[in-house]
Amino acid sequence: MKVNNFDMLNMSKTFSSTGYKSVTSNLTSAAEVSTDKYRKSFDSYLLDAVSKMNDQQIEVDALSERAIVDPESVDIHDITTAMAKAQMSLSLAKTVVDRVVTGWNEITTTR
C-alpha cells in the first residue's frame, strides 16, 4: 500500500482529533478496500493457469499444422520457441500437481 504525504497529513489530523483506535480502523478499512479489488480465489488462479497452459498447447498445434500446410508462412524458430514454452508450462504444472498431492498425502498421514 502506497501512502503519500496527503494521506499522512489526514492520518495525523485523525490521530490528534479522535485517537489511536480510529486511525487503525481507518487504515484497516483502507487496506481491505484496496486488496478486495485484487483478491482472487485459489481456484480462479488455478483455472487461469490451466487455461494459459492449454492455450500454449493449442498454439503449438496450430503453428505445426500451418508449417505442414504452408511451410513458407511459419518460421521454424517460432515453432521451436512455442514448443519450448508449452513444454515448460506443462512440466511446471506437473511439478505443482505432484507437490500438492505429496503435501496432501503428508497432511492426511499425520492425522
All heavy atoms as an XYZ file, in Angstrom:
858
protein
N       0.847     -1.176      0.000
C       0.000      0.000      0.000
C       0.884      1.228      0.000
O       1.739      1.379      0.856
C      -0.899     -0.029      1.230
C      -1.879      1.109      1.263
S      -3.087      0.936      2.574
C      -2.292      1.819      3.860
N       0.686      2.096     -0.952
C       1.485      3.304     -1.072
C       0.787      4.442     -0.349
O      -0.396      4.671     -0.522
C       1.680      3.643     -2.543
C       2.593      4.792     -2.762
C       2.813      5.009     -4.245
C       3.749      6.184     -4.446
N       3.944      6.440     -5.859
N       1.537      5.140      0.488
C       0.981      6.256      1.247
C       1.717      7.513      0.821
O       2.937      7.563      0.864
C       1.142      6.028      2.763
C       0.599      7.201      3.534
C       0.470      4.746      3.191
N       0.969      8.501      0.405
C       1.613      9.762      0.046
C       1.517     10.757      1.194
O       0.922     10.475      2.230
C       1.021     10.337     -1.248
C      -0.474     10.560     -1.162
O      -1.019     10.722     -0.078
N      -1.136     10.568     -2.295
N       2.082     11.924      1.026
C       2.115     12.926      2.093
C       0.725     13.388      2.487
O       0.468     13.678      3.648
C       2.971     14.124      1.667
C       4.426     13.754      1.566
O       4.859     12.803      2.210
N       5.169     14.479      0.755
N      -0.173     13.475      1.533
C      -1.530     13.905      1.832
C      -2.218     12.925      2.775
O      -2.886     13.328      3.719
C      -2.336     14.056      0.541
C      -3.731     14.554      0.760
C      -3.982     15.869      1.096
C      -4.804     13.690      0.643
C      -5.264     16.318      1.301
C      -6.084     14.132      0.850
C      -6.322     15.448      1.182
N      -2.034     11.623      2.544
C      -2.610     10.611      3.424
C      -2.005     10.699      4.813
O      -2.700     10.529      5.813
C      -2.394      9.210      2.860
C      -3.230      8.967      1.616
O      -4.257      9.658      1.454
O      -2.852      8.095      0.822
N      -0.707     10.954      4.898
C      -0.056     11.077      6.196
C      -0.614     12.267      6.962
O      -0.828     12.208      8.162
C       1.466     11.220      6.033
C       2.140      9.982      5.491
S       1.960      8.573      6.573
C       3.074      9.038      7.866
N      -0.884     13.387      6.263
C      -1.455     14.565      6.891
C      -2.843     14.258      7.420
O      -3.184     14.604      8.537
C      -1.496     15.718      5.891
C      -2.073     17.042      6.387
C      -1.195     17.599      7.504
C      -2.175     18.034      5.256
N      -3.660     13.570      6.625
C      -5.004     13.200      7.071
C      -4.952     12.255      8.256
O      -5.763     12.359      9.170
C      -5.789     12.564      5.930
C      -6.238     13.583      4.910
O      -6.323     14.764      5.210
N      -6.504     13.129      3.703
N      -4.012     11.319      8.258
C      -3.902     10.387      9.382
C      -3.471     11.117     10.643
O      -3.954     10.826     11.723
C      -2.910      9.264      9.061
C      -3.441      8.266      8.063
S      -2.456      6.782      7.874
C      -0.833      7.398      7.617
N      -2.568     12.090     10.517
C      -2.136     12.813     11.708
C      -3.273     13.664     12.266
O      -3.437     13.781     13.468
C      -0.913     13.673     11.409
O      -1.242     14.690     10.493
N      -4.104     14.263     11.397
C      -5.263     15.011     11.877
C      -6.259     14.074     12.557
O      -6.813     14.388     13.595
C      -5.945     15.739     10.712
C      -5.202     16.940     10.226
C      -5.963     17.602      9.101
C      -5.196     18.780      8.539
N      -5.904     19.374      7.406
N      -6.465     12.913     11.973
C      -7.386     11.948     12.565
C      -6.854     11.473     13.913
O      -7.598     11.353     14.876
C      -7.574     10.738     11.632
O      -7.994     11.205     10.361
C      -8.586      9.773     12.187
N      -5.569     11.237     13.989
C      -4.970     10.753     15.226
C      -5.094     11.798     16.326
O      -5.456     11.486     17.448
C      -3.499     10.403     15.014
C      -2.824      9.919     16.255
C      -3.127      8.672     16.764
C      -1.915     10.717     16.922
C      -2.524      8.217     17.917
C      -1.307     10.283     18.074
C      -1.609      9.032     18.582
N      -4.847     13.062     15.991
C      -4.876     14.095     17.016
C      -6.307     14.394     17.464
O      -6.541     14.732     18.610
C      -4.203     15.368     16.517
O      -4.907     15.879     15.412
N      -7.283     14.250     16.595
C      -8.642     14.626     16.961
C      -9.456     13.467     17.539
O     -10.283     13.678     18.415
C      -9.377     15.209     15.757
O      -9.497     14.225     14.757
N      -9.231     12.250     17.072
C     -10.106     11.157     17.508
C      -9.390     10.056     18.260
O     -10.040      9.213     18.856
C     -10.809     10.519     16.303
O      -9.815     10.041     15.413
C     -11.711     11.511     15.600
N      -8.091      9.989     18.198
C      -7.378      8.975     18.958
C      -6.875      7.841     18.094
O      -7.136      7.762     16.908
N      -6.125      6.958     18.725
C      -5.425      5.869     18.045
C      -6.367      4.839     17.447
O      -6.138      4.330     16.373
C      -4.469      5.209     19.031
C      -3.721      4.048     18.466
C      -2.705      4.247     17.547
C      -4.034      2.745     18.832
C      -2.015      3.189     17.006
C      -3.345      1.679     18.292
C      -2.332      1.911     17.396
O      -1.658      0.865     16.868
N      -7.470      4.529     18.123
C      -8.358      3.462     17.677
C      -8.961      3.752     16.301
O      -9.029      2.877     15.441
C      -9.459      3.243     18.704
C     -10.327      2.052     18.411
C     -11.282      1.809     19.532
C     -12.093      0.560     19.266
N     -12.988      0.246     20.337
N      -9.380      4.978     16.057
C      -9.987      5.295     14.767
C      -8.958      5.300     13.644
O      -9.273      4.995     12.514
C     -10.713      6.638     14.832
O      -9.784      7.676     15.030
N      -7.722      5.649     13.954
C      -6.679      5.628     12.941
C      -6.442      4.204     12.462
O      -6.373      3.932     11.275
C      -5.368      6.246     13.473
C      -4.232      6.017     12.493
C      -5.545      7.721     13.736
N      -6.357      3.267     13.394
C      -6.133      1.882     12.993
C      -7.336      1.331     12.256
O      -7.178      0.566     11.308
C      -5.813      0.995     14.206
O      -6.875      1.100     15.155
C      -4.494      1.384     14.832
N      -8.533      1.699     12.647
C      -9.705      1.204     11.922
C      -9.768      1.812     10.525
O     -10.159      1.139      9.579
C     -10.988      1.488     12.699
O     -11.207      2.882     12.773
N      -9.373      3.072     10.385
C      -9.343      3.695      9.060
C      -8.306      3.023      8.173
O      -8.545      2.785      7.001
C      -9.035      5.193      9.160
C     -10.193      5.988      9.717
O     -11.328      5.526      9.714
N      -9.901      7.174     10.211
N      -7.134      2.722      8.729
C      -6.097      2.049      7.955
C      -6.533      0.651      7.555
O      -6.296      0.215      6.439
C      -4.796      1.978      8.752
C      -4.047      3.292      8.922
C      -2.845      3.091      9.829
C      -3.609      3.831      7.591
N      -7.175     -0.055      8.473
C      -7.638     -1.404      8.177
C      -8.688     -1.387      7.082
O      -8.636     -2.180      6.141
C      -8.213     -2.066      9.440
O      -7.220     -2.030     10.460
C      -8.633     -3.485      9.174
N      -9.638     -0.469      7.158
C     -10.677     -0.416      6.125
C     -10.099      0.014      4.785
O     -10.505     -0.478      3.747
C     -11.809      0.510      6.545
O     -11.344      1.843      6.659
N      -9.124      0.907      4.785
C      -8.488      1.314      3.535
C      -7.724      0.149      2.921
O      -7.742     -0.049      1.704
C      -7.549      2.484      3.775
N      -7.047     -0.638      3.747
C      -6.308     -1.799      3.241
C      -7.266     -2.843      2.691
O      -6.985     -3.470      1.670
C      -5.446     -2.395      4.341
N      -8.393     -3.037      3.351
C      -9.364     -4.021      2.873
C      -9.949     -3.594      1.533
O     -10.124     -4.409      0.639
C     -10.480     -4.206      3.901
C     -10.053     -4.968      5.130
C     -11.131     -4.982      6.203
O     -12.203     -4.367      5.987
O     -10.893     -5.592      7.238
N     -10.237     -2.317      1.375
C     -10.800     -1.826      0.128
C      -9.794     -1.985     -0.997
O     -10.137     -2.406     -2.103
C     -11.237     -0.347      0.268
C     -11.558      0.256     -1.085
C     -12.422     -0.234      1.188
N      -8.528     -1.672     -0.736
C      -7.537     -1.745     -1.804
C      -7.211     -3.183     -2.189
O      -6.870     -3.453     -3.323
C      -6.262     -1.006     -1.405
O      -5.644     -1.664     -0.330
N      -7.308     -4.142     -1.273
C      -6.985     -5.524     -1.619
C      -8.188     -6.291     -2.148
O      -8.013     -7.285     -2.832
C      -6.408     -6.283     -0.413
O      -7.346     -6.242      0.659
C      -5.090     -5.705      0.011
N      -9.400     -5.857     -1.853
C     -10.582     -6.578     -2.323
C     -10.685     -6.589     -3.844
O     -11.090     -7.581     -4.429
C     -11.862     -5.977     -1.741
C     -12.109     -6.430     -0.318
O     -11.469     -7.431      0.095
O     -12.918     -5.798      0.373
N     -10.302     -5.497     -4.492
C     -10.438     -5.472     -5.938
C      -9.379     -6.319     -6.621
O      -9.515     -6.657     -7.784
C     -10.411     -4.047     -6.465
C      -9.142     -3.284     -6.207
C      -9.263     -1.873     -6.719
C      -8.031     -1.061     -6.357
N      -8.140      0.300     -6.797
N      -8.302     -6.687     -5.913
C      -7.257     -7.528     -6.483
C      -7.333     -8.960     -5.988
O      -6.567     -9.798     -6.408
C      -5.874     -6.967     -6.157
C      -5.659     -5.590     -6.709
C      -5.529     -4.505     -5.873
C      -5.607     -5.380     -8.075
C      -5.336     -3.238     -6.386
C      -5.426     -4.127     -8.599
C      -5.290     -3.043     -7.743
O      -5.105     -1.801     -8.256
N      -8.232     -9.262     -5.096
C      -8.313    -10.583     -4.495
C      -8.995    -11.563     -5.446
O     -10.043    -11.286     -5.994
C      -9.106    -10.504     -3.195
C      -9.121    -11.795     -2.417
C      -9.809    -11.634     -1.113
N      -9.062    -10.668     -0.315
C      -9.501    -10.170      0.819
N     -10.658    -10.518      1.283
N      -8.777     -9.318      1.497
N      -8.338    -12.710     -5.640
C      -8.900    -13.785     -6.440
C      -8.791    -15.064     -5.624
O      -7.902    -15.206     -4.808
C      -8.126    -13.946     -7.751
C      -8.339    -12.826     -8.742
C      -7.447    -12.915     -9.942
C      -7.645    -14.134    -10.761
N      -6.837    -14.151    -11.987
N      -9.665    -15.970     -5.881
C      -9.621    -17.219     -5.151
C      -8.594    -18.162     -5.774
O      -8.141    -17.975     -6.901
C     -11.002    -17.869     -5.142
O     -11.379    -18.173     -6.459
N      -8.224    -19.178     -5.022
C      -7.230    -20.138     -5.482
C      -7.701    -20.862     -6.734
O      -6.928    -21.079     -7.659
C      -6.920    -21.143     -4.370
C      -5.955    -22.207     -4.787
C      -4.611    -21.926     -4.937
C      -6.394    -23.499     -5.038
C      -3.719    -22.900     -5.327
C      -5.508    -24.485     -5.430
C      -4.163    -24.182     -5.575
N      -8.977    -21.207     -6.765
C      -9.474    -21.936     -7.932
C      -9.442    -21.080     -9.196
O      -9.176    -21.584    -10.285
C     -10.870    -22.505     -7.684
C     -11.921    -21.438     -7.435
O     -11.557    -20.295     -7.124
O     -13.119    -21.763     -7.541
N      -9.644    -19.766     -9.072
C      -9.564    -18.924    -10.268
C      -8.118    -18.812    -10.756
O      -7.874    -18.803    -11.965
C     -10.152    -17.540    -10.003
O      -9.414    -16.861     -9.024
N      -7.148    -18.748     -9.825
C      -5.742    -18.773    -10.241
C      -5.414    -20.095    -10.926
O      -4.721    -20.125    -11.943
C      -4.803    -18.592     -9.043
C      -4.616    -17.173     -8.618
C      -5.045    -16.746     -7.374
C      -3.993    -16.249     -9.449
C      -4.863    -15.437     -6.971
C      -3.811    -14.938     -9.056
C      -4.242    -14.543     -7.813
O      -4.065    -13.256     -7.419
N      -5.893    -21.176    -10.374
C      -5.620    -22.490    -10.937
C      -6.245    -22.641    -12.323
O      -5.596    -23.105    -13.259
C      -6.140    -23.573     -9.989
C      -5.792    -25.002    -10.323
C      -4.288    -25.199    -10.260
C      -6.484    -25.940     -9.353
N      -7.483    -22.205    -12.464
C      -8.152    -22.290    -13.759
C      -7.484    -21.390    -14.799
O      -7.365    -21.771    -15.968
C      -9.628    -21.939    -13.618
C     -10.480    -22.976    -12.892
C     -11.898    -22.457    -12.692
C     -10.495    -24.286    -13.643
N      -7.035    -20.214    -14.389
C      -6.324    -19.326    -15.310
C      -5.020    -19.958    -15.780
O      -4.671    -19.889    -16.961
C      -6.026    -17.978    -14.654
C      -7.260    -17.119    -14.481
O      -8.291    -17.416    -15.119
O      -7.190    -16.151    -13.698
N      -4.297    -20.581    -14.858
C      -3.021    -21.211    -15.218
C      -3.236    -22.378    -16.174
O      -2.507    -22.534    -17.159
C      -2.299    -21.679    -13.961
N      -4.238    -23.196    -15.906
C      -4.522    -24.332    -16.784
C      -4.992    -23.841    -18.147
O      -4.619    -24.392    -19.185
C      -5.559    -25.274    -16.129
C      -6.059    -26.318    -17.110
C      -4.957    -25.949    -14.906
N      -5.771    -22.775    -18.156
C      -6.240    -22.213    -19.416
C      -5.077    -21.674    -20.247
O      -5.017    -21.891    -21.464
C      -7.250    -21.106    -19.141
O      -7.633    -20.478    -20.324
N      -4.143    -20.981    -19.604
C      -2.972    -20.467    -20.335
C      -2.114    -21.610    -20.862
O      -1.598    -21.544    -21.976
C      -2.149    -19.563    -19.426
C      -2.792    -18.231    -19.170
C      -1.965    -17.376    -18.233
C      -2.689    -16.098    -17.901
N      -1.933    -15.271    -16.946
N      -1.966    -22.658    -20.054
C      -1.197    -23.814    -20.495
C      -1.866    -24.463    -21.703
O      -1.211    -24.819    -22.678
C      -1.071    -24.828    -19.355
C      -0.205    -26.025    -19.688
S      -0.186    -27.245    -18.398
C      -1.884    -27.753    -18.341
N      -3.178    -24.580    -21.664
C      -3.924    -25.159    -22.776
C      -3.798    -24.288    -24.028
O      -3.640    -24.810    -25.134
C      -5.389    -25.338    -22.389
C      -6.165    -26.100    -23.425
O      -5.654    -27.026    -24.040
N      -7.411    -25.699    -23.624
N      -3.851    -22.968    -23.845
C      -3.698    -22.064    -24.985
C      -2.325    -22.220    -25.635
O      -2.207    -22.164    -26.864
C      -3.902    -20.609    -24.556
C      -5.342    -20.313    -24.177
O      -6.238    -21.100    -24.542
O      -5.569    -19.284    -23.501
N      -1.299    -22.421    -24.825
C       0.037    -22.631    -25.381
C       0.110    -23.933    -26.178
O       0.726    -23.981    -27.245
C       1.088    -22.632    -24.270
C       1.341    -21.266    -23.683
C       2.327    -21.305    -22.536
O       2.624    -22.366    -21.988
N       2.832    -20.142    -22.167
N      -0.523    -24.979    -25.678
C      -0.540    -26.248    -26.407
C      -1.290    -26.104    -27.729
O      -0.861    -26.629    -28.762
C      -1.193    -27.348    -25.553
C      -0.477    -27.663    -24.265
C       0.854    -28.342    -24.476
O       1.078    -29.019    -25.471
N       1.759    -28.145    -23.544
N      -2.394    -25.379    -27.714
C      -3.176    -25.161    -28.934
C      -2.380    -24.327    -29.933
O      -2.412    -24.582    -31.147
C      -4.530    -24.495    -28.590
C      -5.410    -25.500    -27.841
C      -5.227    -23.982    -29.843
C      -6.670    -24.905    -27.271
N      -1.638    -23.336    -29.436
C      -0.810    -22.511    -30.314
C       0.265    -23.349    -31.009
O       0.525    -23.181    -32.204
C      -0.148    -21.387    -29.518
C       0.735    -20.483    -30.344
C       1.468    -19.457    -29.507
O       1.304    -19.422    -28.275
O       2.238    -18.686    -30.116
N       0.884    -24.271    -30.267
C       1.896    -25.153    -30.866
C       1.263    -26.018    -31.949
O       1.828    -26.181    -33.038
C       2.565    -26.028    -29.788
C       3.394    -27.130    -30.415
C       3.416    -25.180    -28.883
N       0.098    -26.567    -31.662
C      -0.592    -27.384    -32.664
C      -0.920    -26.584    -33.917
O      -0.748    -27.066    -35.041
C      -1.865    -27.991    -32.079
C      -1.583    -29.074    -31.056
O      -0.446    -29.607    -31.044
O      -2.493    -29.396    -30.263
N      -1.392    -25.359    -33.718
C      -1.750    -24.520    -34.868
C      -0.520    -24.155    -35.689
O      -0.565    -24.177    -36.931
C      -2.460    -23.260    -34.383
N       0.589    -23.815    -35.015
C       1.808    -23.489    -35.749
C       2.348    -24.706    -36.497
O       2.797    -24.583    -37.648
C       2.874    -22.955    -34.792
C       2.705    -21.522    -34.308
C       3.738    -21.196    -33.237
C       2.798    -20.548    -35.460
N       2.298    -25.864    -35.856
C       2.770    -27.082    -36.512
C       1.924    -27.415    -37.727
O       2.434    -27.795    -38.787
C       2.761    -28.258    -35.535
O       3.584    -28.001    -34.447
N       0.617    -27.270    -37.578
C      -0.294    -27.534    -38.691
C      -0.058    -26.560    -39.835
O      -0.031    -26.945    -41.004
C      -1.733    -27.432    -38.191
C      -2.777    -27.846    -39.181
C      -4.148    -27.811    -38.556
O      -4.367    -28.516    -37.550
O      -5.003    -27.061    -39.074
N       0.153    -25.295    -39.495
C       0.413    -24.293    -40.524
C       1.751    -24.560    -41.225
O       1.892    -24.321    -42.419
C       0.415    -22.894    -39.913
C       0.266    -21.828    -40.942
C      -0.003    -20.432    -40.441
N      -0.091    -20.254    -39.014
C       0.408    -19.209    -38.362
N       1.038    -18.262    -39.013
N       0.264    -19.094    -37.067
N       2.733    -25.074    -40.476
C       4.033    -25.395    -41.084
C       3.909    -26.551    -42.071
O       4.625    -26.605    -43.066
C       5.040    -25.736    -40.001
N       3.010    -27.487    -41.799
C       2.810    -28.614    -42.711
C       2.066    -28.158    -43.966
O       2.424    -28.526    -45.084
C       2.045    -29.751    -42.001
C       2.920    -30.357    -40.908
C       1.601    -30.815    -42.983
C       2.201    -31.307    -39.984
N       1.039    -27.335    -43.785
C       0.221    -26.894    -44.905
C       0.961    -25.875    -45.777
O       0.974    -25.993    -47.008
C      -1.109    -26.302    -44.393
C      -1.919    -25.697    -45.529
C      -1.921    -27.365    -43.676
N       1.574    -24.873    -45.138
C       2.272    -23.815    -45.874
C       3.598    -23.525    -45.174
O       3.671    -22.651    -44.310
C       1.401    -22.560    -45.927
C       1.992    -21.476    -46.808
O       2.874    -21.777    -47.632
O       1.548    -20.318    -46.661
N       4.647    -24.259    -45.509
C       5.929    -24.135    -44.796
C       6.561    -22.747    -44.868
O       7.316    -22.369    -43.982
C       6.828    -25.164    -45.476
C       5.938    -26.034    -46.270
C       4.702    -25.272    -46.538
N       6.271    -21.977    -45.900
C       6.881    -20.656    -46.049
C       6.262    -19.611    -45.119
O       6.862    -18.573    -44.876
C       6.755    -20.181    -47.508
C       7.460    -21.073    -48.501
C       8.961    -21.129    -48.260
O       9.551    -20.086    -47.931
O       9.530    -22.232    -48.408
N       5.069    -19.875    -44.597
C       4.379    -18.877    -43.779
C       4.823    -18.878    -42.317
O       4.550    -17.931    -41.597
C       2.867    -19.093    -43.848
O       2.520    -20.296    -43.186
N       5.509    -19.933    -41.899
C       5.895    -20.057    -40.489
C       7.400    -20.257    -40.398
O       7.978    -21.062    -41.130
C       5.164    -21.254    -39.831
C       5.558    -21.387    -38.383
C       3.675    -21.106    -39.963
N       8.002    -19.532    -39.481
C       9.431    -19.705    -39.221
C       9.604    -20.869    -38.247
O       8.871    -20.980    -37.260
C      10.005    -18.422    -38.626
C      11.509    -18.440    -38.524
O      12.137    -19.280    -39.190
O      12.051    -17.599    -37.777
N      10.562    -21.730    -38.513
C      10.774    -22.906    -37.672
C      11.188    -22.515    -36.255
O      10.893    -23.216    -35.294
C      11.809    -23.867    -38.319
C      11.836    -25.212    -37.602
C      13.187    -23.239    -38.315
C      10.601    -26.017    -37.800
N      11.817    -21.358    -36.120
C      12.218    -20.890    -34.787
C      11.007    -20.526    -33.931
O      11.022    -20.726    -32.720
C      13.178    -19.703    -34.903
C      14.443    -20.031    -35.623
N      15.382    -20.880    -35.089
C      14.906    -19.647    -36.830
C      16.387    -20.998    -35.939
N      16.122    -20.274    -37.012
N       9.969    -20.011    -34.568
C       8.737    -19.703    -33.834
C       8.098    -20.981    -33.302
O       7.589    -21.016    -32.177
C       7.744    -18.960    -34.729
C       8.215    -17.564    -35.089
O       9.054    -17.007    -34.346
O       7.739    -17.033    -36.113
N       8.124    -22.022    -34.112
C       7.560    -23.305    -33.682
C       8.383    -23.876    -32.529
O       7.828    -24.347    -31.530
C       7.512    -24.299    -34.856
C       6.572    -23.785    -35.937
C       7.056    -25.671    -34.376
C       6.604    -24.591    -37.204
N       9.705    -23.804    -32.651
C      10.573    -24.339    -31.604
C      10.387    -23.578    -30.298
O      10.313    -24.178    -29.220
C      12.047    -24.255    -32.053
O      12.175    -24.916    -33.309
C      12.964    -24.896    -31.048
N      10.279    -22.260    -30.390
C      10.062    -21.437    -29.190
C       8.708    -21.757    -28.557
O       8.606    -21.888    -27.328
C      10.140    -19.944    -29.544
O      11.394    -19.682    -30.162
C       9.997    -19.088    -28.312
N       7.683    -21.870    -29.364
C       6.350    -22.185    -28.834
C       6.331    -23.565    -28.187
O       5.712    -23.761    -27.138
C       5.314    -22.105    -29.949
N       7.032    -24.529    -28.795
C       7.105    -25.872    -28.199
C       7.839    -25.849    -26.868
O       7.430    -26.527    -25.918
C       7.802    -26.838    -29.155
C       6.966    -27.308    -30.294
S       7.903    -28.480    -31.299
C       6.637    -29.098    -32.351
N       8.914    -25.076    -26.790
C       9.667    -24.990    -25.535
C       8.831    -24.347    -24.434
O       8.843    -24.810    -23.287
C      10.954    -24.203    -25.750
N       8.089    -23.292    -24.772
C       7.213    -22.653    -23.786
C       6.128    -23.610    -23.310
O       5.834    -23.699    -22.119
C       6.557    -21.406    -24.375
C       7.463    -20.223    -24.485
C       6.684    -19.046    -25.057
C       7.543    -17.829    -25.242
N       6.780    -16.709    -25.823
N       5.524    -24.314    -24.245
C       4.456    -25.258    -23.891
C       4.998    -26.399    -23.031
O       4.363    -26.816    -22.065
C       3.801    -25.803    -25.148
N       6.175    -26.888    -23.383
C       6.776    -27.974    -22.599
C       7.127    -27.492    -21.193
O       6.913    -28.215    -20.214
C       8.022    -28.503    -23.298
C       8.657    -29.663    -22.578
C       9.910    -30.156    -23.290
O      10.372    -29.531    -24.247
N      10.443    -31.266    -22.818
N       7.640    -26.276    -21.074
C       7.990    -25.730    -19.768
C       6.756    -25.549    -18.901
O       6.761    -25.903    -17.717
C       8.705    -24.398    -19.937
C       9.157    -23.776    -18.638
S      10.463    -24.684    -17.829
C      11.819    -24.258    -18.872
N       5.693    -25.019    -19.467
C       4.480    -24.821    -18.673
C       3.851    -26.151    -18.282
O       3.324    -26.293    -17.173
C       3.471    -23.948    -19.424
O       3.006    -24.587    -20.576
N       3.929    -27.131    -19.165
C       3.390    -28.449    -18.835
C       4.197    -29.121    -17.727
O       3.629    -29.695    -16.793
C       3.352    -29.330    -20.077
C       2.644    -30.671    -19.946
C       1.186    -30.472    -19.590
C       2.772    -31.457    -21.233
N       5.517    -29.012    -17.784
C       6.333    -29.623    -16.733
C       6.162    -28.879    -15.412
O       6.170    -29.496    -14.335
C       7.802    -29.661    -17.147
O       8.334    -28.377    -17.215
N       5.972    -27.555    -15.466
C       5.708    -26.801    -14.246
C       4.374    -27.209    -13.630
O       4.268    -27.404    -12.410
C       5.721    -25.304    -14.539
C       5.440    -24.390    -13.357
C       6.542    -24.497    -12.314
C       5.287    -22.955    -13.828
N       3.362    -27.366    -14.455
C       2.057    -27.801    -13.954
C       2.144    -29.198    -13.347
O       1.561    -29.459    -12.291
C       1.028    -27.780    -15.083
N       2.890    -30.079    -13.984
C       3.062    -31.432    -13.458
C       3.763    -31.397    -12.109
O       3.367    -32.093    -11.165
C       3.859    -32.280    -14.437
C       4.054    -33.708    -14.002
C       4.879    -34.467    -15.041
C       5.144    -35.880    -14.608
N       6.086    -35.990    -13.533
N       4.791    -30.562    -11.979
C       5.516    -30.441    -10.717
C       4.618    -29.888     -9.611
O       4.644    -30.380     -8.483
C       6.738    -29.524    -10.896
O       7.564    -30.058    -11.921
C       7.523    -29.390     -9.618
N       3.820    -28.882     -9.939
C       2.910    -28.304     -8.946
C       1.893    -29.337     -8.486
O       1.631    -29.482     -7.288
C       2.218    -27.048     -9.509
C       1.063    -26.599     -8.623
C       3.223    -25.925     -9.675
N       1.331    -30.080     -9.427
C       0.353    -31.105     -9.062
C       0.999    -32.183     -8.195
O       0.421    -32.612     -7.184
C      -0.292    -31.714    -10.330
C      -1.074    -32.971    -10.002
C      -1.194    -30.699    -11.007
N       2.201    -32.609     -8.564
C       2.906    -33.618     -7.762
C       3.165    -33.123     -6.344
O       2.991    -33.859     -5.371
C       4.228    -34.011     -8.422
C       4.040    -34.846     -9.671
O       2.930    -35.386     -9.864
O       5.013    -34.947    -10.460
N       3.570    -31.866     -6.209
C       3.846    -31.323     -4.871
C       2.576    -31.166     -4.055
O       2.578    -31.396     -2.849
C       4.561    -29.988     -4.994
C       5.917    -30.126     -5.619
C       6.973    -29.557     -4.772
N       8.278    -29.801     -5.364
C       9.263    -28.957     -5.334
N       9.089    -27.808     -4.735
N      10.409    -29.260     -5.871
N       1.488    -30.772     -4.702
C       0.211    -30.647     -3.991
C      -0.251    -32.017     -3.506
O      -0.685    -32.174     -2.363
C      -0.854    -29.971     -4.882
C      -2.245    -30.126     -4.301
C      -0.532    -28.508     -5.083
N      -0.141    -33.027     -4.357
C      -0.546    -34.383     -3.969
C       0.344    -34.900     -2.844
O      -0.148    -35.485     -1.867
C      -0.519    -35.328     -5.193
C      -0.655    -36.778     -4.775
C      -1.625    -34.954     -6.162
N       1.652    -34.660     -2.943
C       2.565    -35.090     -1.884
C       2.244    -34.384     -0.575
O       2.216    -35.015      0.494
C       4.023    -34.800     -2.292
O       4.303    -35.476     -3.509
C       4.993    -35.252     -1.221
N       1.993    -33.088     -0.635
C       1.620    -32.342      0.569
C       0.325    -32.837      1.169
O       0.203    -32.971      2.394
N      -0.647    -33.120      0.320
C      -1.928    -33.631      0.814
C      -1.746    -34.988      1.474
O      -2.333    -35.260      2.517
C      -2.944    -33.713     -0.316
C      -4.258    -34.259      0.146
C      -4.760    -35.495     -0.080
C      -5.218    -33.572      0.943
N      -5.974    -35.629      0.515
C      -6.287    -34.459      1.163
C      -5.281    -32.308      1.495
C      -7.404    -34.108      1.907
C      -6.381    -31.954      2.233
C      -7.433    -32.845      2.429
N      -0.931    -35.851      0.864
C      -0.684    -37.154      1.460
C       0.009    -37.028      2.807
O      -0.295    -37.774      3.749
C       0.158    -38.035      0.515
C      -0.660    -38.519     -0.656
O      -1.882    -38.598     -0.591
N       0.019    -38.840     -1.731
N       0.940    -36.101      2.931
C       1.611    -35.883      4.218
C       0.661    -35.353      5.272
O       0.724    -35.763      6.426
C       2.794    -34.929      4.040
C       3.959    -35.532      3.317
C       5.103    -34.551      3.145
O       5.049    -33.440      3.732
O       6.048    -34.892      2.419
N      -0.232    -34.471      4.872
C      -1.218    -33.945      5.818
C      -2.149    -35.031      6.307
O      -2.440    -35.145      7.493
C      -2.020    -32.782      5.182
C      -1.127    -31.557      5.044
C      -3.258    -32.451      6.000
C      -1.757    -30.433      4.250
N      -2.625    -35.866      5.379
C      -3.577    -36.905      5.774
C      -2.918    -38.026      6.574
O      -3.595    -38.667      7.386
C      -4.290    -37.495      4.541
O      -3.311    -37.992      3.636
C      -5.160    -36.452      3.875
N      -1.644    -38.276      6.367
C      -0.988    -39.363      7.129
C      -0.580    -38.890      8.525
O      -0.404    -39.729      9.407
C       0.263    -39.884      6.408
O       1.159    -38.823      6.155
C      -0.139    -40.568      5.106
N      -0.446    -37.609      8.770
C      -0.066    -37.127     10.095
C      -1.248    -37.064     11.051
O      -1.056    -36.922     12.245
C       0.585    -35.739     10.019
O      -0.322    -34.829      9.410
C       1.885    -35.793      9.268
N      -2.430    -37.211     10.562
C      -3.613    -37.154     11.443
C      -3.800    -38.389     12.208
O      -3.540    -39.422     12.228
C      -4.868    -36.881     10.633
C      -4.913    -35.466     10.174
C      -6.212    -35.196      9.509
N      -6.308    -33.761      9.285
C      -7.407    -33.163      8.974
N      -8.514    -33.828      8.834
N      -7.426    -31.878      8.765
